[in-house]
Amino acid sequence: MRSSAMRPALIVALVLAPFAAVHAQNAVPIPVPLNPANIDRKYGACEDFFMFANNGWIANNPIPPQYSSWGSFQELTERNNLVLKDVLDNAARLAPTTSDPNTKKLGTFYASCMDSSAAETAGITPLAGELSRVAAIGNRSQLLSGIAHLHAIGYGGTFGFLGNNDAKNASMIIAESRQGGLSLPDRDYYLVDNPRMQTTRERYIDYVTNLLKLAGEAPDVAAANAQRVLSLETALAKGSLPRVALRDPTKLYHMMTVAEANALTPAFDWAQYLKDVGLPEVKSMNVATPDFFKALNTEIEQRPLDDWKAYLRWVLLSGSANALSSPFVSESFKFNSVLTGAKEQQPRWKRCLQAADQSLGDALGREYVKVVFTPDAKAKMLGMVTNLRAVLRDRILRADWMSEDTRKQALLKLDAFNQKIGYPDTWRDYAALNVASGPYINNVLQSRTFERRRNLNKIGKPVDRSEWWMTAPTVNAYFSSSLNEIVFPAGRLQPPFFAPSYDEAANYGGIGGTIGHEMSHGFDDQGRQFDAQGNLRDWWTAEDARRYNERAKVVETQYSNYVVLDSVRLNGKLTLGENLADVVGVSVAYEALERALQGKARTEINGFTPEQRFFLAYAQARLSVDRPERARLLVTTDPHSPGRYRVNGPLSNMPEFAKAFGCKPGDPMVRPDSLRAHIW
């Protein structure tokens, strides 16, 4: 995944000795590596390999009520959480007396979150000042200042504004404005007129109404204001680009001076906004989505001020609900369950742990890696990255559809890849973050303002190429086009994905497929538009681009034919980049395994050859089952395909898979040569 978001199944108990020793009483069960019980042979390997490799586990592991999906990612997250809980509990005990500033802040933050009594006593009171500021808005100028203030304290709303890497000058951070302001997951939730979306909007109205009532509004006033919120957000949705359009980086680059931005939105004074958020010196910005800001301009000019005030109150309340008293938390979960299908709220300690990771992630991660990530693990990962890079380089050299001019640039890009493994060389400094005992919402306000200021302070400065965009405990990985780098946090480099003690097939299938996936993003339909330095630049000849797009179209068509549930199909355009990375990544990882095994004995384990274990490890590394509500949400919003298609899709394109399991032409897991995807 690109940040992939920002989101596996082979385990060796010995590797998790630190977990077991500390959590013997309540640890999540650790499965045996390639446990035969996970395999369900009533699904033929050549018919549905995802189910063949995983249904034994699926049948015996229903989704827990606190979750909307369950699989190897979630199981590993649960095990990581036990380590993190120990770190946080210890920090909370030491916070009153320690002289270590990070431990003090981490422990104080976590303790304030865990103090449910303080939250119940405080209620809405800590937000009184912010709500009064909104209530005092009396004209359009004050409205614009109110929007800027919510941005300055990290609540956002209305539109997005941030410091971001300049797509065409990768060495600098620039100001960027982009579409935003929606509370529902996607514009389709406002604009699609079918019974399911209509019901979701009705439940959303109930949610907004209930939070406004909890904040003190009379029932009829709250109901009317909820309608105002939905109406305004619907107008913003109509001005928003769909997600597929947002995948084209060339359509999201529109550098403008402040004067040009003002001409685009005459009702919105950008100079005043920049001053209000503390950036009076900024003279230009990238307006990523100009049509959205035209729509926003109309709303600022014409929409009644009371509508805007209701919306800004809602931004404050919805952004604070999970940090307030239990009635607010319950309402937030109640509506979230409509979208995800989760049946129960997670326990408070898990929610507080997640909040600590978001607000003080480097302070938490620094302690986490001391427990779980060894030098041997880092060395093993670096060796695998080197091997996969060599395979991808040879693939580029062998690509008969690519001209020499484009090939040269592709190799320069690959050679320039940076890799970050485990954790940052330099941890983030939290000296400017104020954390204090008392109601938890106060620390949320402080941490949001701190993070917001940290981001905006980057504008106009060189890119810090050492910065990580995920915390060390995160069970994920990403590729950055603008930095031309792959990043693997320590949280991901654990069983069931990876262990130094695993055999080569297990590691190359479990994490090697992900290494190949992230590398491949550099050459997917989006990533290929950035050069070796991370600049958005067309370095392809027109004919090479045409040939590439022809090959990518095959993948788009394949995945568009997958039916997730009912009549809901995957969006092959939305998921194209991730699907391309899967198709290429697993193939590159397989070839890297074959090279690693040269000259070594091909030993069977549990009756499976190394090649078969590679594919089993790959399939189990993408083990995930979703509730129907979440499945529908992901089809609309997620650029990743569901786990079943992340396995069956790529492997059905690989003759190597068919050979390993003796699949024949005509089997569902074997695509005819004329329909097979082959990128590199």
N, C-alpha and C positions, 0 to 999 in steps of 0.2 A: 504494500500500500504506500501511497505517496506520503501520507502522514498516518499511514495505515498501519489521517487518523486510524487523525486517528484514528482494527483490529485485527490440533497438534497432539500423537499420544503414545509416547514411549517413556518409561520411567525406570530408573535404577534406584532402589531404596537407599543404597550407600551414599549416593550423591546428596540426598536430602537429610543426612544425619543431623545437621543443625536444626532442621524443622522438627524432626521426630524427637530429638532430645528435649526440646523446649516445650513441645506441644503433644506429648504422648497421650494425654487424656482426651483432647478434642480435635486432633488433626484430621484434615480431610483425607480419606483413604487414598493411598498412592498405588496406582495400578502397576502390574508387572509389565516389563517391556514386551510389546507385541503379544499381549495375553491372548492365547487362542480363544478364550471365552468372548473376546470382543468381536470375533468373526462370526458371521451368520451365513452358513453355506447354502441356505435355501435361496439366497440371492447369488446367482452365479457371478464369478469374478468378471466374466465377459458380458454380463447383462447389465449390472448396476454395481460398479466397483465400490462406490461410496457405501452402499448398504452392505455389501459383502464384507468390507473391512470394519464396519462400525456398528451394524445393527445389533450385534450381541450386547454391546455397551448401551446403545440407545434403549433397548427393550428393558434393561434393568436399571436405568438411571433417568427417571422422569424429571422434567424441569421442576426445580424447587419453586415453591410458591412465591419466593421473594424475587424471582428472576423471570425475565421475558424470553431468555434464551439460555441454553446450557450446552456445554461442550468442553473441549480441552482448554480453550482460552480461559473460561470461567473457573475450571478446576485449578489451573495454575494460579490464577488471581487469588483464589481462596487460600491456597497455601502461602503465597506471598503475603497475604493480609495477616496471617498469623505471626510472621516475622515482624511486619510493620507494627502490629498491635503491641508487641513486646517493646519495640523502640519507643512508641508513643507513651505507653504506660510508664516506662522507666523515665522518660523525659518529664512527664507530669509529676512524678514523685520528686524528681530533682529540681524542678523549676523554682520553688521558693528559695532554695539555698545555693544553687549552682552559680558559678561565675562565668560559665560558658554561654555566650549570648545566643547561639543557635539553639542549644538545648533549652534554655530558658524560654525563648519565644515559641519553640515547637511545643514544649510541655504546657505552657500557658494557653496557647491557642487550642490545643486538644482538650485541656481541662475545661476551658470555657464552653466548648462545644458539648462536652459530656454533661455539663451542669444543666440538667433539664429544669430544675427548680428555678434557677435564675431566669431562664427563658420564659417559664410560665408566669413568673411574677412581673417581668418587664412587659410582656405582651407587645403591643404596637408602640409603646412609649418611645423606644430608641429611635424610631423613624419620624417622630412628631415634627422635628425641625425640618426635615426634608419634605414632608407632606405639606407643612405650612408654606414652604417656599413655592410649591406648586400652586397652592390655593391663592397665593398673593399675585399670581400672574394676571395682569390687567390689560395688556395690549400685545400686539405682534412682536414688538421689540423684546419685551420681557419673555415672550414665548421662546424666541430664538435663544435667549440667554438661559432659559430653563432647559432647553434641549442640550445646549453646550455643557451645562453643569452636570447633568446626568451622565454625559460622556466623560467628563473630567473625573467623576468619582467611580467610574467603571461599570455603570449600569447600562450604558448604551441606549438602545431604543431609537426609533425614527429612521436612522441609517447607520452604516458602519463607517468608522474613521479610525485610522491607525497609522503607525509607522511601518513601512513594508519595504522589502528589497525592490529596488528599481529594476523592472524586468529588462530594460535595455541598457542598464549600467549597473551590473551586478555587484559592484564594489560599494555602492552607496544605498543608504536608507532614505526614502522619500515619504512624504505625506500621501495618503491614499484614502479616497472616499469611495464607498461602494453601497450597493443596495442592501437593505436590511429592514429592521423595524417590525418583523413578523414574529408573533408568538407561537403560531402553529408551525409544524415542521417544514412546510413547503407551500408555495403559492397555490398548488393544486388543491390544498385543503380549503382554500377560500373560493376557488373559481370552478372546480369540477362540480357539476350539478347531478349527483347520483344519490340514492338513498343513504349509502354509507357515509359519504362526506357530509350530507345534510345532518345526519345524526351526530356526527363528530362536532359540527359547528354548534348544534343545540347544546351539547354537553359542554362545549367551550363557553358558551354564554352563561351556563349555570356556574361554571368555575369562576369566571370573572365576577359575576354577581355575588357569589358567596364570599370571595376575598374582599370585595368592596364593603360588604355588610360587616365582615369581621373588623374592618378598619373604621367602622363607625357610621357608615352611610345607612340611611333608612332603606328598607327593602325596595320601595318603588323607585327611589333615586338610584340605588345600586343597579336595578334592572335596566333602567333607562341608560345609565352610563355604560353598562356592558354592551348594549346595542351600539352606542357611540364608538366604543373600542373596536368592535367587529367591523363596523362600517369603515372606519379610518384604515384599519389594517387591510381590509379588502381592497381599498383604493391603492394602497402601497403594493399589494400583490399584483394588481393589474398592471402596474408600471414596472414590475420585476421581470427580468429575463428568466426563462426556464433553465433548469439545471444543465441540460444538454448544451445550451448556448454558452453557459458559464465555463464549459470545458475548453473553449477556444481562447488561448491567452492573447491572441492578436486582437480579439474583440474587446478586451478588457484593459486596453492601454490607450489613454487619452490625456496626455499631459496638457495642463492648462495653467495659465497664470491666474492669480486671484481675481483679476479683472475679468478674464474670460469665463471663469466659473460664475462670477456674479452676473454676467450677461446670460448665462445658461439658466440661472435661477434668480431672477431679479427680486423676488420676494425674500430671498435668503442672503444675508450679508455675510459672505465668507470671511472678510477681514475681521469683522466683529466676532464671529465664531472662533477663529483662530486665536484671537486675543483672549477670549473667555476660557479656552482650554489651555492657555499658557504658551501659545506658539505665535506671538505677534511677528516674529522674524520670518516666518514661512511665506514665500512669495509665489510658490507654484505647487501643484499637486497632480496626481493621477486621478482623474474622475473616471473610475472604472466602468460605470454604467450610466452614461448621460441620460438615457431615456427615463430611467428611474427618477433622476433628480428633476427632470421636467415634470413628471407626475407629482413629485413631492412639492414642487413649487406651486402647482395648482392647489394642492391641499392647504398649504400655508396661506395662500391668498384668499381662498374661498371658504374653507371649512370653519364653522363657528368655533370660537375660542373655547367654549365649554367642552366641545368634543376633544380638543387637544389637551385640556387640563385633565379630563377623565383618562385619556390615554397615558399621560405622563404619570398620574397616580398609579395606574395599572403597571407601568414599567417598574416603578419602585416596589410595589407590593409583590408582583410575580417574581421579581429578582431577589426578593428577601424572604419569601414564604418559608423556605426550608431552614432558615436560621431564626425563625420566630417561635411563638408558642405552638403547642400541639394542634390547635384548631387550624392554623395556617398550614402546618406541615401535612396534616391529614387531607385537607382540600387539594393541596398540590399533588400528593400521591394519588388521590382519587381520580383526578383528571389524567395524570400520567398513565395510570393503568388502562384508561380508555385507548391510549395510543399504543401501549406496549403489551398489554395483557397480563402484566405482573399481578399476582394475587395478594401479596402481603408486602408491607413496608420492610425494608432491610433494618436490622437492629441499629440502634443509635451509634454504636462504636464503629460500625462499618461506614456509616454516612460521615462520621467525624474524621475517620481515617482518610476517606476520599477527599474531604475538604482540606485536610492538612497537606495532602499530596499536591493539591491544586495551588495552595497558598504558600507553602514552605517546602516545595518538592525537593529542592537540593539539600536542605537541612535534613530532611527525612531520608533521601536517597543516599546521602553520605554514610549514614549508619547502616542502611540496608545492605549496601555492597560489601561491607566488612564481614557480613554473615554469609552471603550467598555466592559471591563471585570471586573466583580464584585466578591467579596469574596463568595457571594451566588452561583454564577455560578461555581466557583472552587469546592465548597463543594458538589454541586449537581453532578458534574462530578466524583469526587472521590467516592461518594457513588455508582454511577452506575458502575464504574470500579470494585469496591469491589464485587458488586452483580454478574457481569459477570464472574469475576475470580472464584467465588464460583461455578457457574454453570459449567465452564470448568473443574474445579477440579473434580466435581462429574462425568462429562463425562469421564474423564480419569480413574477414579476409576471403572466406569461401563464397560469400554471397554473390552469385553470378548475375543477379539483377541490379547490382549497384555499380555505378561508374567509379573510376579511380579517384576523381576529384572529391566526390561525396565520401567514399571510403576513407580517404585520408583524414577528413574532418571527423568522421565517426571514431577512428582510432585515436585521434588526439583527445576526443572527449572521454573515451574509455580510459585512456592512460592518465587523464587528469582526475578521475574519480577519487574522492576522499572517502575514507571509511572511519567511522567512530564506533567503538566497540565498548560496551559496558557502562561507562559513566564519563562525565566530563573531566578534562584535565584540571580545569579551574571551576570551583563551585560558586554559585551565585551568592552575592553579598546582600544580606537582609538588614544591614545596619540602619537603613532609613525606614524600616517597617516598624511601626509602633504596635505592640501587642500587650494587652493588659487584662487583668482579671475583671470579671463582670459579665454582663449579658453578651452572649456569643455574637449577636448581630453587630455589636460595635467592632469586633475584630474582623468580621466580614467586610464592613465598610472600610476599615483601615487597609486590609489586604488588597481589596479591589482598587482603591485609590493608589496604593503603592505600585501595583502591577501596571495600572494605567499610566502613571507618570513614568515608570521605567520604560514602557514602550514608546511613549511620545518623545521622551528625551533622546531617543535614537535618531530622530528625524534630522537630516542634514549632516549626519556623521557616517564614517565608513562602516561597512558591515563587519560585525564581529563573527568571524568564521569559526570561532571556537564554541559559540553558543549552541546549546541543544534545545530542540523544540519539544522534547518529551522528557519526563523525569526518569531517573534510573530505575525505579521499581515498575515502570509501565510495561505491561505485557503487550508489546507492539513493536513495530519497526517502521521506518519511513525512508523515502528518497526525496531529496530536495532538488528541484530543477535549478533554482537560482543559485544554490551552493554547489551543485553537481556532486552530491555526496549521499552515501548510504549510512544509516544510523541504526544500531541495534542496542537498545537499552538492556541492562543486566536482567531486568524483570522478565524479558522474553527468553533469555539464554539459560533456561532451566529445563529440567524434565517437565513435560514430555517432549519438548521440542529439541533439546540438545543436552549433551553431557560429555565431558572429556573421556569418560569411561565407555561410552557407547561404541559399538562397532561402526565401521564406515557407512554401511548401508543405512543404519538408523539415523546417524547424524546428517548424511547427505539428503535423505528423504525428509527428515523432520525439520531441520533448519536450513539445509542447503537449498531446498526448493524456495524458501523465503529469501535467501541471499540472492538467488537467481532472479526472483520476482522483483526485488528492489533494484537490482542492477538494470533489469529490463525496462524499468520505468524511464530510464535515461533515453530510451529509444522507442517508447510507445508513441501513440498519436499526438500526445501533448509534449512529452519530454523531448522528443526528437526535434522540437522547434527551438530548443535552447542549445547554445554551443558549449565548448569546453570550459569557458569562464562563467557560464550560467546566464549569459545574455540571450534574450529573445531575439533570434536572428535566423533568417532563412539560409541555411548552409547547404541545402539540397538542390541538386539540379531539378528542373521541372519534370524530366522523365523519371528520375529516381523517385521523386515524391509520388508520381502517378503509380509507379509500380508498387511502392510501399502501401499506398492507400488501397490498391486492389487486393493486396494480401490481407490488410486489416479488415476490409469489407467482408471477407470470408468469416472472420471471427465474429464480427457484428451480427451477421446472418445466423450463424450457428446458435449464438446465445439468445437471440430474439425469438427463437423457436422453443425455448424452454418454458414450460408452464409451471409456475411456482405453487399455486393453489387456485382452485375453482377455474376461472378463465383468465387469471392474472398472469401475464407473461413478463419475463424479464425485458428490460429496456436495453437492447443491445448497444444503443448509442451512448446511454448514460454509463454503462459498465464497461465500455470498450477498453479504456486504458488499463483497468485492473485485469480484465480478461486477457489482453495481450501479454501483460506481465506474467500471468499464470501460465499461459501457453508456452511462452519462451522460457520462463524461469525453471519450470520442472524439467524441461528438455535439457537445458544447460547443466542443471544439477546432476542429471542422470549421466551425461557424458563425463562430468567431473568425477563422479563415482567410478565409472569404468576406468578412468585414468588412474585413480587412487588405488584400484584393485589390481593393476597390472603387476604380474609377477607374484601375486599372493594367492593362497589357496582359496577357492570359492566354496566355503563351508556352509552347509545348510544348518539352519537353526529352526527348531520346531517344524521341520519339514519344508521350510521355505528357503529358496536360494537368495543370495545377496540382492539380486535384481528384484525378486518378488518382495523382499523385505523393504527395499527402497520405496516401492510403490505403496506398500502397506503403511509405512511410516509417513509418507506424503499424505495419504488419505486420512490417517488418524490425526495428523497435524491440522487438518481442516474440519475436524469433527465439530459440528454445531447443529443444534436443533432449535427452531424458533416457534414461539406461540403464533397462531394465525394473525393476531393483531400486529405483532412485531414484523412478521413476514410481509404484510401489506405495507407497513411503514417503510421497511427497507427497500422494497421494490420501487417506491416513489422517490426515496431520498438517498439511498446508498449507492455509491459507484462500484461497490463490490457485489459479486453474485453470491447467493447463498452457498453454504459449504458443499452441498451435494453437487452443484454445478461447477464449483471450483475444482472438484476432483474429476468428475466424469467428463467435463468439457475438455480440459487439457489432455487427459490420458487417452481419450478416444481419438486424439490426433496423432498419437505416438505409435509407430510400428514396433518400437522397443517394448511397449507395454503389452501389445498383442503377442509378441514373441515370448515374453516372460511368462504369460499365463496361458499360452496355447490357444488364443482366441482366433476365430476363423472369420473370413469375409462374410458379411451378413449379420454377425453378432452386433448387438446394440453398442458395445464399447469399441467397435472398429468402424471408422469412417472410410468410405471408398477413397482411393487416392485422389480422385477428381474433386472431392469435397473436403479434403483434409487441409487444415490451416498449417502454413509453414512460413514463419517470418524470417528468422535467422537460421 
